[in-house]
Amino acid sequence: MERIPRPVLRALEALAQSPINTSALAMAEGQDFAHDTLYRALNQPLASFFELSLELCKAMGGLDRGYLILDDVLIQRYRSGKLGLKKARDTSTGAWVFGLSLVVLAWTDGKRRIPLAFLPYFGEEESKLDLALALLEWAKEAGFRPEGVLFDAWYAARQVLEWLHAHGWPFVTRLRSNRVLDGVQLRRHGGTRWVKAGRLRGLTFAVGVLKRGGKFYGTDREEWWGVGMREIYRLRQAIEEIFRGLQQELGWTGHRHWRRARLLAHLALGLVAYGLIERQREGLGLSFYQCRRRLIAGKLSLDLSPLLPVQVEAA
């Protein structure tokens, strides 16, 4: 990959170690460089940050093992402003707020987790499903061969399921109760606990469907046509942990950028910082939050060595 600009490394250190990291000015507080250095980091192409997250995942052996997770998250703002944000529904509160939705792709092996990339949804042109398919294409071109792909019912659309099946990537997903299996809606299939194999309407292949606790799960991998698919689906929780860490610790809440490019670069820096902290905390036997607190307190310095094999350029 291309050389890493030195301002990007400084920005990663500042983001990981600053108690307030919602703006370049706040992140530069107490550092030995000016905030202009951080602005230079935010001028980098968005794809360059995703390449860094990819390098971290490769170092964990993530191309040939583990699971990819698709989900979206709402980055709220108090007004539309120059970003041109539209109102969206916050699923956690039900309120309609100004915000930017991100469709996010992450990786986990059940113990470790790396956020890989995202695409923004401003409510214009492409749908979230289009963005999800673009992220899957990116992962395929990057060389991923996941054990499975996990997502909730929103992404269990025909085009996503057909893409995954055609590329031999098994999936486990939640299914809405009105999905039609062999001509009958799932909620109208009798019984409270069952496993059935059949054809979901619109699909060209068979799936196994599990009903447990009033919830429905589906997969195209025959070995998972049983209660095991629910255990695999639980690994999807890793992306919720990622969102929590990014929002609480790495500047995804309360950001102060009003230019789209800088805002997205700021959020992408958070992905890379999360991955670096995740690698560092594993080696120290700490939780993500314990490691972050030690970075803030100055008891640790952010370990950039996983990225140092990549050449660094001065500018």
N, C-alpha and C positions, 0 to 999 in steps of 0.2 A: 504494500500500500504506500501511498505518498507520505512524505515526511510530516511529522506533527509540528505545527508552529509552537514555539515556546510559550506564547501567551495562553494557549489552550492548556498546557500543563500547569501554569500558574493559576489559571481560572479553576481548574479541577481542585487544586490544593485549597484555594480560597473558599470554594463552594462547600467542600467537605469539612473544613475546619472552622468556618465562621458560624457563630450562633444566629446571625441574621443574614440571610443570603437571598433576599428578594430583589436586590439591585446591585449594580456594579459598585456604586458608592459604598453600600453596606458591606459588601464582600471584601473591599479593599481596606476597610478599617482594621488597623493593627498589622497590616502586611507591609513588606518592604518594597512595594511597588505602587504606582498610581493606578487609579481606576481606569485610566485610558488603556492600560494593558488588557483589562478585562473586556473593554469594548472591542478591542482588536480580536479577541477570542470569539466574540459574538458575531463577527463578520465572516466567520468561516462557513463554507457550504454545509447544509444540514446533513447530507450523506456522509461527510467526513466523520461526524460524531458516531453515526451508526456503524461505521467501519471499526471504530475503536471498541465499541461494545461487542462487535463480532469477534475481534481479536481476543477479548477476554473470555468469551464463550468457547472459542477454539482451544484456548489454553486449558479449559476444564474438560476437554474432550466432548464438547456439546454437539458437534456436528453429527456424530454417529450414535448418540445415546440421549436419553431423556425425552422430554415432551415439550412441544411448542404450545403456547396458550394465546388465544385471541380474546381481546376484550376492549371496551372503550371506557373513557373516563372524562368527566366534565371539569374543565378548568374555569372557575368562576371569576367574573369581574363585576364591579358594582354598576358599570355603565358600558355602553357599546363603544364610545370613543372612536379614535382613529383606527382601531382594529376592525371596525365594522362588524362587531359581533351581533348575532341574533339571539333572541331568547330561546332557551331550551329548558326542558324539564329536568330538575334535579331528582333522580330516582330515590335518593336517600330521604328527602324531605317532601317531595311532591310539588315543591314550589317551582315557578317559572322564573328563571334568572338569566342574565346575560352570561354567556360562557362560550368557550371554545372546546369542542369535543375532539378528543384524540383517539384514534383506533391504534391500539398498542399490540405489539408482538413481543412475547417474553419466552424464556426457556427455564425449565427446572428439571432436576433429576430426583426431586422429592426431598432433597436436603438443601441444595443450593439453588439460587435463582438469579437470573441475569435479564434485565430488560434490554431488548435488542434494538427496537426501532418503533417509530410511530408515524402516522400520517394524519395531518389535521383535517378536520371537517368543519368548514365555515358555513355550512348550509347552502353551498353553491355547487352546481354541476354534479360531480361524482357523489354517489351514495356511500354510506359506510360499508356496504357489502363490496362495492368496487374497491374501496381502500383496503379492505381485508384481503381480497384476492391479490391486490398489488403487493401487499406485505408477504403473502405466501409465495408469490413469484420471486420476490427478493430473496426469501429464505432458500428457495430451490436453487437459484443461481449462485447463492453463497455456498452451496454444498451440503445443506442440512439433509439428513436422512432420519427423521425423528421416529421414536417408537410409537408416537401417537400425537394427535393434535386435539386440544381440549377447548371448548367454548360453550357459552350458554345458548339458550333457545333462539336468541336474536340472530345469531350467525348460522343457525341450522337451516339456511335457505338452500334451495335446490342447487343454485350455481356453485355455492361453496362446497356442498357435499359431493357433487359430481366432480369438481376439480380435485378434491382430496382423493377420492376413490380412483380416478383416472391416473393419478400419479403414485398410487400405492402407499399413500400416507393414511394409516388407520386413524379414525376419529372416535371420540366419545363426547356426546353432547346431551344437554337437557333438551327435551321436546315439549312443545305446548300440547295441552290435552286435546286440542281440536285437530291435531295432525291425523291424517287418515292412513290407517294400516290395513291393507287388504280390503279396502272398501268401507271400513268402519272407523269412526273417530276413536282415538285411544281411550277417551273417557267413557265410551260406550262398550268397551270390551269388559266382560264380566270379571269379577274377582277383585280382591284388594292387593294381592301379591302374586305377580306372575312374570314369566319370561316367554316372549313369543318372537318368532322369526317370520318375516314377510316382506312385503314391498310397500314402502311409503309412497303415497301419491306423488307423481312427478319424477321419481327416481328410477333409474334403469338397473338397479342392483338391489339385492336383499339386505336387510338390516335386522339386527336383533334388538328388541325393545324390552326394557326392564321396568316394571312398576313396583315402587316401594314408597310407602308413606305418602301416597297421593301424588308422587312425582314420577315423571317418565324420563328414562335415559335411553339413548340409542347409540349403536356402534355398527360398523361394517366388518369388524374383525370377529370371525367365528369363535376364536379362542376366548373372547370376552363376552360371549352371549350367555351371561349369567350374572350373579351378584357381584362378580369381580369388576364389572364395568363401573359400578358406583364407587368402588374404592379408587379406581383410576381417576374417575372424574373429580374426586376430592383433591387431587393434586392441583386442580385449577385454582384452589385457594391461594396458591403462591402469588398470583398476579394481584390479588387483593392486598397481600402483604407488601408487595412492591409499591402499589399506589399509596398505601399508608406511609411508607418510608419516604417516598418522593414528596408527598404533600406536607408531611410534618417536619421533615428534616432537610430537604434538598431543593427548596425554593419553588415548588409547584403550587403553592398557595401564597397569595399576597404579592405576587410579582408586580413590578412597576413599569414594565416595558409597554410602549404604545406603538411600536413598529412590529409588524408581523414577523419579519425575518429575525429580528433580535429576540423577540419572545420565544420563537421556536428554537433558536440556538440555545437560549437559556434553559429551556426544558430539556433539550438534547444533552446539554452538559450534565444535567441531573442524572440521566440514564447512565452515562459513563462513570460518574462519581459513585452511583449506587453499586455498579459492578465492581469498582475498585474496593469499596468498603466491604462488599460481600466476600471478595477473595481474601482481604486482610483479616476480617473477623474470623473466618474459618480457620486460618492458620494459628490464631491466638486463642481459639476456643471461646470466643465471645459471641454475644448476640449482635445483630446489626446495630441496635440502639446503644448497647454498651460500648461498642467500638466508636460510634459517632460521638458519644459523650466524652470519651478519652481524647478524641481528635480535637474537640472544642476546648477541653481543659489543657491542651498542650502536652498531655502525657504520651501521645502518639503523633507521629507525622504520617501523612497519607503515603502509602507505599505505591509509588508509580512504576516500580520495576517491571510489572507485567507489560507495560507499554514501552519501556525503554529499548527493547530490541528494535523497535521501529525508530528510524532516524528522526532526530529533532532538528528543526531549522530555527534560526535565530529570530526571524521576523514574525 
